[in-house]
Amino acid sequence: MELVAEVTPSPKESFWRKIEYLRGYVDMIDVPESPLGVPKPNSITVSSIIAVRYGIPVIAHIRLRDVNRVSLLSLCQAAKLAGVSGVLLTRGEGVDESSNMSTEDAARIIRRDPSCGRSFRLGSVLSFRYPLGKIVERVKEDFDFFLGILPGGGDPSVVGEIQPYISGVGKKIYIYVIIKTAKNRDIVEGLKQLYVDLDRVSEVPDYIGRYVDGLIVSCPGDWRGLTESLKVLRDVI
């Protein structure tokens, strides 16, 4: 099972020291694009630097509400040029709505483009808020991997119902694991997604890990909480 750290880009020089530190604990880094609609350094740019400078496999995000066809393909060509491992397509959060491109439409544009095609793994969000039938239909779309999001209070075993459909067509699923600490409690509880208390991180592989190909670990606003979580998970997976 792969261990992936979500690291929100920052213009501060300390961001790169964090990436260097993570090299010894993770198999891959996930770089979101402007979480919650708050502008941050561009994910494709940051991911490209990580791939080239540090040689760490990385998943870059593209917020489709921010791009048109030309900019979508430009970003994907940059990802290909830098050797980015995967590109995750999301609609994105926030109130701005400059583009109504769906993830399925974006995937078709990328796949048909001779400069991009299948040059990197292409992924999408898979929300478990929807009925099983709708989730299965989404799995059939032309993506290579999925970032699974479980709702707060949801039963992780539902991932086990989907896993055969995903692995049966040679795709992968990573589950988004949010870590709650004393420092970020208010942030995490407001997200309405499944979260795990820091002191119970070691239990995650037992009740989620057996269903998935990897864990994407996030600890919003608490760098120390993220590193502590990754150390524990590195020892138990």
C-alpha positions in Angstrom: 0.0 0.0 0.0 1.3 3.4 -1.0 1.7 6.2 1.5 1.0 9.7 0.1 1.2 13.1 1.8 -1.0 16.0 0.9 1.1 19.2 1.1 -0.6 22.5 0.3 1.8 24.8 -1.7 3.2 27.9 0.0 5.4 30.7 -1.3 7.6 30.4 1.8 11.1 29.0 1.4 10.2 26.6 4.3 7.9 24.7 2.0 10.9 23.2 0.2 12.5 22.1 3.4 9.2 20.3 4.2 9.3 18.5 0.9 12.9 17.4 1.5 11.9 16.1 5.0 9.1 14.0 3.6 11.3 12.1 1.2 12.1 9.5 3.8 8.5 8.8 4.8 6.3 8.8 1.7 6.0 7.0 -1.6 4.4 10.0 -3.3 3.3 13.6 -2.7 -0.2 15.1 -3.5 -0.3 18.8 -4.3 -3.8 20.3 -4.2 -4.8 23.4 -6.2 -6.0 26.3 -4.2 -7.9 24.4 -1.5 -11.3 25.9 -0.5 -10.8 28.4 -3.3 -8.0 30.3 -1.6 -5.2 31.2 -4.1 -2.0 29.3 -3.6 1.1 28.6 -5.8 -0.1 26.7 -8.9 -0.1 22.9 -8.3 1.3 21.9 -11.7 4.2 24.3 -11.3 5.0 23.2 -7.7 4.6 19.5 -8.6 6.9 19.9 -11.6 9.6 21.4 -9.3 9.2 18.6 -6.8 9.5 15.9 -9.6 12.6 17.5 -11.1 14.4 18.8 -8.0 13.6 16.0 -5.6 12.7 13.0 -7.8 9.6 12.2 -5.7 6.6 10.9 -7.6 3.9 13.5 -7.3 0.2 13.9 -8.1 -0.8 17.4 -9.3 -4.3 18.8 -9.2 -6.1 20.9 -11.8 -9.2 22.9 -10.8 -11.4 22.8 -13.8 -13.5 25.8 -12.8 -10.4 27.9 -13.4 -9.4 26.6 -16.9 -10.6 26.4 -20.5 -9.5 23.8 -23.1 -6.3 25.6 -24.1 -5.1 26.2 -20.5 -6.1 22.6 -19.5 -3.8 21.2 -22.3 -1.0 23.7 -21.5 -1.0 22.6 -17.9 -1.0 18.9 -18.9 1.8 19.4 -21.3 3.8 21.1 -18.5 3.1 18.1 -16.3 4.3 15.7 -19.0 7.5 17.7 -19.6 8.4 17.6 -15.9 7.6 13.9 -15.4 4.7 14.4 -13.0 3.4 11.0 -12.1 -0.3 11.8 -12.1 -2.8 14.6 -12.7 -6.0 14.7 -10.6 -9.0 16.5 -12.2 -11.3 18.3 -9.8 -14.1 20.8 -10.2 -12.6 22.7 -7.3 -14.1 24.6 -4.3 -15.1 28.2 -4.0 -17.6 30.6 -5.4 -16.0 31.5 -8.7 -17.4 29.7 -11.7 -15.5 30.7 -14.9 -15.7 27.3 -16.5 -18.4 24.6 -16.4 -16.1 21.8 -17.8 -16.8 18.5 -16.1 -14.1 16.0 -15.2 -15.3 13.6 -17.8 -15.2 16.2 -20.5 -11.7 17.2 -19.4 -10.5 13.6 -19.5 -11.8 13.2 -23.0 -10.0 16.4 -24.1 -6.7 15.2 -22.6 -6.9 11.6 -23.9 -7.6 12.8 -27.5 -4.7 15.3 -27.5 -1.6 13.9 -29.2 0.7 15.9 -26.9 -0.8 14.4 -23.7 -2.9 11.3 -24.4 -1.7 8.8 -21.9 1.6 10.4 -20.9 0.7 10.3 -17.2 -1.9 8.8 -15.0 -5.1 10.6 -14.9 -7.3 10.7 -11.9 -10.6 12.0 -10.5 -12.4 12.3 -7.2 -14.7 9.5 -6.2 -17.2 10.7 -3.5 -18.9 8.0 -1.4 -21.8 10.3 -0.7 -23.5 8.9 -3.8 -25.4 5.6 -4.2 -23.4 2.5 -5.1 -24.7 2.5 -8.7 -23.6 6.0 -9.4 -20.1 5.3 -8.0 -19.8 2.2 -10.1 -20.7 4.2 -13.2 -18.0 6.8 -12.4 -15.4 4.0 -12.0 -16.1 3.1 -15.7 -15.0 6.5 -16.9 -11.5 6.8 -18.5 -9.4 7.5 -15.4 -6.4 5.5 -14.1 -7.0 6.2 -10.4 -9.4 7.7 -8.0 -9.1 9.8 -4.8 -11.9 8.4 -2.6 -13.6 10.8 -0.2 -15.7 9.4 2.6 -18.3 11.5 4.3 -18.1 12.2 8.0 -19.6 9.4 10.0 -19.4 7.1 6.9 -18.7 3.4 7.0 -15.2 2.7 5.5 -16.3 -0.8 4.5 -18.3 0.7 1.6 -14.9 1.1 -0.1 -14.7 -2.7 -0.1 -17.9 -2.9 -2.2 -16.3 -0.7 -4.9 -12.8 -2.1 -4.8 -13.5 -5.1 -7.0 -14.9 -2.9 -9.8 -11.8 -0.7 -9.6 -9.2 -3.4 -9.5 -11.1 -5.5 -12.0 -10.4 -2.9 -14.7 -6.8 -2.3 -13.6 -7.4 1.0 -11.8 -6.3 2.2 -8.4 -8.1 3.9 -5.5 -6.5 6.1 -2.8 -8.5 7.1 0.2 -8.3 10.6 1.6 -7.5 10.4 5.3 -7.8 13.6 7.3 -6.0 13.8 10.6 -7.5 15.8 13.5 -5.3 17.3 16.1 -5.7 19.8 19.0 -4.4 22.5 16.7 -6.6 21.9 13.7 -9.8 20.6 15.4 -12.0 23.5 14.2 -10.8 23.2 10.6 -11.2 19.5 10.3 -14.6 19.3 12.0 -15.9 21.9 9.5 -15.0 19.8 6.5 -17.7 17.2 7.0 -15.4 14.4 5.8 -14.2 11.3 7.6 -11.3 12.1 9.9 -9.1 10.3 12.3 -7.8 11.5 15.7 -4.0 11.7 15.8 -3.7 9.1 18.6 -5.7 6.6 16.5 -3.7 6.9 13.2 -2.1 3.4 13.7 -5.6 1.9 13.3 -6.2 3.3 9.9 -4.6 0.4 7.8 -6.8 -2.1 9.7 -10.2 -0.6 8.8 -9.4 1.2 5.5 -6.1 0.0 4.2 -7.2 -3.5 3.2 -9.6 -2.0 0.6 -7.3 0.5 -1.1 -4.1 0.9 -3.0 -2.9 3.9 -1.0 -3.7 6.5 1.7 -3.5 10.2 1.0 -2.8 11.7 4.4 -3.8 15.3 5.1 -3.4 17.3 8.4 -4.7 20.8 7.5 -2.9 23.6 9.3 -0.7 21.3 11.4 2.7 20.3 9.9 3.8 18.5 13.0 0.6 16.4 13.1 1.2 15.4 9.5 4.8 14.3 10.1 3.8 12.4 13.2 1.0 10.6 11.3 3.3 9.6 8.5 5.9 8.2 10.8 3.3 6.0 12.5 1.8 4.9 9.2 5.2 4.1 7.7 5.8 1.7 10.5 2.4 -0.2 10.3 1.8 -0.5 6.5 
